[in-house]
Amino acid sequence: MASAHPEVAHPLLEWDTPLYRMAVAQFDEAVPIAGVSEATAERLRYPERAVILSIPVTLDDGRRVVYPGYRVQHSSILGPTKGGIRYDVAVDLGECTALAMWMTWKCALLRLPYGGAKGGVRCDPRALSRNEIERLTRRFTSELLPIIGPQEDIPAPDMATNEQTMAWMMDTYSMQMGYAVPEIVTGKPIAIGGSVFRQEATGAGVVMVFVRACERLGWPLAEQRCVVQGFGNVGGVAARELYDLGATVVGVSDISGGIHAPDGLDVPALQEYARKYGSLEGCEAGARVSNDETLELECDALVLAAREDQVTGDNAQDVKARIVVEGANGPTSLEADAILRQRGIPVLPDILTNAGGVTVSYFEWVQDLGRLFWTREEIRAKLSEKLSYAFDRVWDLSEERAVTLRQAALAVGIREVGEALDARGIFP
């Protein structure tokens, strides 16, 4: 990828992938709105550190397999880096770099004292036993020891990882230190320093942001008909929150496909079914539709809570929602963004809308450092306050500069980081 300065030509960089180029293209669109200098922008286009690891794991049948692992730290200007660990067959350096960059803007937008990071292991977690995943996690953590720490880089759960994964990471790190270090990761079980409300935080935050948008748009929440793509930790919680607040959830989907019921779905019953059977496969609560058809259902709000690159230039014209709500990271492509803008469909961007998870992770980290814990009600109130403040800054800038909500959100985050970089300078 070439530098913005033609006299400084870079060879093709190892993290140069379509997703990374998408993150940089979004960044470049927002830089003029943020008003940072080109020298500052040039530094922020690249991660500070990108590490590729080899992770040997002994499988249950005695075979030894080596998995590729990654950790990218985009920016430590505002504080230690923060970001999830994912186990997936598509994990690569470019994906981690793009997600780390988005996490930097997300943390800055919420005014958390963090920079962005992301990591993971390229594997098929569904093909691994619990014991194999534990060995994989512990070896991965051991390989990461030189670059993670409570004041350096703090991992969290992401795709196919959970509080048990974080418990193994925390234990592995603590065994090397010789004492318990709960603040090394967030998203842990409550028994070892985890925070109440952490598991629900991302999905609940998605709905908090949507509620604020409805207030600004003058849309009564109880009249909103919603479709939720993705019925996991984020989408399942978001669907339940919408249901409990009186909105009508007319469609949901997961890895098995989608379910559509124009009169509304019984979300608690769907959650119970998914808990019992592992997915919504075989559920007959409504008409079965494909994942692609789920994205094209008529609704007021389309909540994207699966993975990146779901609404694209190929299907954005077929979206029938009045607003798109991004619960996942990067679910709307650049081409789709342009089409939706042309059609007058606002997009509540990921770096604002799904920031509930990292915000409550920050609360967990603060509680661990102080060894003083808050109640669920206190945390929910603090999260709502932070998201509302960030939302108002984004909405106001969007209206003031006549730019999209995504451009405004990125600009607010980039400006925060840029001002800090200008104040600190570059050493030496």
LINDAWO-V284908 format. One record per residue. N is the residue number from 1. SS is DSSP state (A for helix, B for strand, O for the rest). PHI is phi in degrees with one decimal (999 if undefined). Layout:
BEGIN
N | SS | PHI
N | SS | PHI
END
This chain:
BEGIN
1 | O | 999
2 | O | -80.7
3 | O | -69.1
4 | O | -66.0
5 | O | -96.7
6 | O | -62.2
7 | O | -77.1
8 | O | -115.5
9 | O | -92.1
10 | O | -96.2
11 | O | -69.6
12 | O | -58.8
13 | O | -88.2
14 | O | -63.5
15 | O | -92.7
16 | O | -75.6
17 | O | -132.0
18 | A | -55.9
19 | A | -68.4
20 | A | -64.8
21 | A | -63.4
22 | A | -64.6
23 | A | -63.1
24 | A | -69.6
25 | A | -63.5
26 | A | -61.6
27 | A | -59.1
28 | A | -63.9
29 | A | -65.2
30 | A | -88.7
31 | A | -56.6
32 | A | -62.1
33 | A | -71.1
34 | A | -70.2
35 | O | 77.3
36 | O | -86.6
37 | O | -70.8
38 | A | -65.4
39 | A | -63.3
40 | A | -66.4
41 | A | -60.7
42 | A | -60.0
43 | A | -65.0
44 | A | -81.8
45 | O | -74.3
46 | O | -124.2
47 | O | -74.2
48 | O | -70.1
49 | B | -150.2
50 | B | -137.1
51 | B | -119.4
52 | B | -111.1
53 | B | -121.0
54 | B | -107.9
55 | B | -120.0
56 | B | -78.5
57 | B | -134.0
58 | B | -87.6
59 | O | -78.6
60 | O | -60.8
61 | O | -88.4
62 | O | 95.3
63 | O | -70.9
64 | B | -109.0
65 | B | -122.1
66 | B | -108.2
67 | B | -102.7
68 | B | -80.6
69 | B | -124.0
70 | B | -141.9
71 | B | -149.3
72 | B | -119.6
73 | B | -114.3
74 | O | -78.6
75 | O | -153.5
76 | O | -114.0
77 | O | -64.9
78 | O | -94.0
79 | O | 155.2
80 | O | -59.9
81 | B | -80.0
82 | B | -144.9
83 | B | 173.3
84 | B | -79.3
85 | B | -118.6
86 | B | -121.5
87 | B | -112.6
88 | B | -163.6
89 | O | -70.2
90 | O | -99.6
91 | O | -63.2
92 | O | -149.1
93 | A | -66.4
94 | A | -65.9
95 | A | -60.0
96 | A | -62.7
97 | A | -67.8
98 | A | -62.4
99 | A | -66.5
100 | A | -64.6
101 | A | -62.8
102 | A | -61.1
103 | A | -65.6
104 | A | -59.5
105 | A | -66.5
106 | A | -62.6
107 | A | -62.8
108 | A | -66.8
109 | A | -60.0
110 | O | -84.4
111 | O | 55.2
112 | O | -96.1
113 | O | -80.1
114 | O | -133.9
115 | B | -112.3
116 | B | -95.6
117 | B | -144.7
118 | B | -162.0
119 | B | -154.7
120 | B | 170.2
121 | B | -127.7
122 | B | -81.7
123 | O | -160.1
124 | O | -105.1
125 | A | -63.3
126 | A | -69.8
127 | A | -91.1
128 | O | -107.2
129 | O | -76.9
130 | A | -59.6
131 | A | -66.1
132 | A | -66.9
133 | A | -66.7
134 | A | -63.6
135 | A | -64.2
136 | A | -60.5
137 | A | -64.2
138 | A | -67.2
139 | A | -70.8
140 | A | -59.6
141 | A | -61.8
142 | A | -60.3
143 | A | -68.4
144 | A | -84.3
145 | O | -49.0
146 | O | -67.5
147 | O | -122.3
148 | O | -111.8
149 | B | 167.5
150 | O | -60.3
151 | O | -111.9
152 | O | -115.2
153 | B | -159.2
154 | B | -119.5
155 | B | -69.9
156 | B | -152.2
157 | B | -74.2
158 | O | -149.9
159 | O | -60.9
160 | O | 66.4
161 | O | -123.1
162 | O | -153.1
163 | A | -64.9
164 | A | -67.3
165 | A | -57.8
166 | A | -67.3
167 | A | -63.8
168 | A | -64.9
169 | A | -64.4
170 | A | -62.3
171 | A | -66.6
172 | A | -61.9
173 | A | -64.1
174 | A | -64.3
175 | A | -63.2
176 | A | -73.9
177 | A | -80.1
178 | O | 92.8
179 | O | -156.9
180 | O | -68.7
181 | O | -127.0
182 | A | -63.8
183 | A | -77.9
184 | A | -72.0
185 | B | -136.4
186 | O | -120.6
187 | O | 81.1
188 | O | -83.8
189 | O | -61.2
190 | A | -58.5
191 | A | -60.9
192 | A | -119.7
193 | O | 104.0
194 | O | -71.2
195 | O | -106.9
196 | O | -61.2
197 | O | 76.1
198 | A | -65.8
199 | A | -64.0
200 | A | -90.1
201 | A | -60.2
202 | A | -65.5
203 | A | -63.8
204 | A | -64.9
205 | A | -64.1
206 | A | -54.9
207 | A | -72.0
208 | A | -58.4
209 | A | -68.1
210 | A | -61.9
211 | A | -61.2
212 | A | -63.1
213 | A | -64.6
214 | A | -60.6
215 | A | -63.3
216 | A | -67.5
217 | A | -86.1
218 | O | 75.6
219 | O | -98.4
220 | O | -63.4
221 | A | -59.6
222 | A | -65.5
223 | A | -94.6
224 | O | -83.7
225 | B | -104.4
226 | B | -122.3
227 | B | -118.7
228 | B | -119.2
229 | B | -90.6
230 | O | 102.7
231 | O | -126.3
232 | O | -93.3
233 | A | -63.2
234 | A | -85.0
235 | A | -65.1
236 | A | -62.7
237 | A | -67.8
238 | A | -60.8
239 | A | -61.0
240 | A | -66.8
241 | A | -62.4
242 | A | -62.0
243 | A | -60.6
244 | A | -67.0
245 | O | -86.0
246 | O | 101.5
247 | O | -72.4
248 | B | -103.3
249 | B | -92.8
250 | B | -97.3
251 | B | -158.3
252 | B | -142.7
253 | B | -149.1
254 | B | -142.5
255 | O | -60.8
256 | O | -88.0
257 | B | 118.5
258 | B | -117.2
259 | B | -130.8
260 | B | -125.6
261 | O | -140.5
262 | O | -55.7
263 | O | -86.8
264 | O | 110.4
265 | O | -103.2
266 | O | -85.5
267 | A | -62.0
268 | A | -57.0
269 | A | -67.1
270 | A | -64.6
271 | A | -62.4
272 | A | -65.1
273 | A | -63.1
274 | A | -64.0
275 | A | -64.1
276 | A | -73.9
277 | A | -110.5
278 | O | 89.4
279 | O | -163.2
280 | O | -92.1
281 | O | -58.9
282 | O | 86.2
283 | O | -72.0
284 | O | -117.5
285 | O | -73.9
286 | O | -164.3
287 | B | -71.0
288 | B | -79.5
289 | B | -133.4
290 | O | -79.1
291 | A | -62.7
292 | A | -61.9
293 | A | -67.6
294 | A | -59.3
295 | A | -67.4
296 | O | -108.4
297 | O | -71.1
298 | O | -71.6
299 | O | -165.2
300 | O | -86.3
301 | B | -126.3
302 | B | -105.0
303 | B | -95.1
304 | B | -96.4
305 | O | -129.2
306 | O | -104.7
307 | O | -149.5
308 | O | -70.1
309 | O | 61.1
310 | O | -98.9
311 | B | -97.3
312 | O | -126.7
313 | O | -61.3
314 | O | -79.8
315 | O | -121.5
316 | A | -61.8
317 | A | -68.3
318 | A | -95.0
319 | O | -66.9
320 | O | -112.5
321 | O | -87.3
322 | O | -86.7
323 | B | -151.1
324 | B | -108.0
325 | B | -118.9
326 | B | -91.7
327 | O | -88.8
328 | O | -91.6
329 | O | -92.5
330 | O | 61.8
331 | O | -79.5
332 | B | -117.1
333 | O | -75.0
334 | A | -60.0
335 | A | -63.4
336 | A | -65.4
337 | A | -54.7
338 | A | -64.5
339 | A | -66.4
340 | A | -63.8
341 | A | -63.5
342 | A | -62.1
343 | O | -83.0
344 | O | 76.9
345 | O | -101.1
346 | B | -69.9
347 | B | -118.7
348 | B | -80.1
349 | O | -73.9
350 | A | -56.4
351 | A | -67.5
352 | A | -99.1
353 | A | -70.8
354 | O | -103.1
355 | O | -77.5
356 | A | -61.7
357 | A | -64.7
358 | A | -70.6
359 | A | -66.6
360 | A | -74.9
361 | A | -61.7
362 | A | -61.2
363 | A | -60.4
364 | A | -63.2
365 | A | -59.7
366 | A | -62.1
367 | A | -64.1
368 | A | -64.4
369 | A | -63.4
370 | A | -90.4
371 | O | 52.8
372 | O | -141.3
373 | O | -115.4
374 | O | -102.0
375 | O | -84.8
376 | A | -56.9
377 | A | -66.2
378 | A | -63.2
379 | A | -68.0
380 | A | -61.1
381 | A | -66.0
382 | A | -64.6
383 | A | -63.9
384 | A | -59.2
385 | A | -64.1
386 | A | -65.9
387 | A | -65.8
388 | A | -64.2
389 | A | -64.4
390 | A | -65.1
391 | A | -58.4
392 | A | -62.8
393 | A | -63.6
394 | A | -69.2
395 | A | -60.6
396 | A | -63.8
397 | A | -66.3
398 | A | -60.2
399 | A | -71.5
400 | A | -64.0
401 | A | -101.8
402 | O | 54.0
403 | O | -121.4
404 | O | -70.2
405 | A | -63.3
406 | A | -65.3
407 | A | -60.3
408 | A | -66.3
409 | A | -63.7
410 | A | -62.0
411 | A | -62.7
412 | A | -62.8
413 | A | -65.6
414 | A | -62.7
415 | A | -61.7
416 | A | -60.7
417 | A | -68.3
418 | A | -60.5
419 | A | -63.8
420 | A | -67.2
421 | A | -65.2
422 | A | -64.1
423 | A | -69.5
424 | A | -80.2
425 | O | 76.8
426 | O | -115.2
427 | O | -85.0
428 | O | -90.5
END
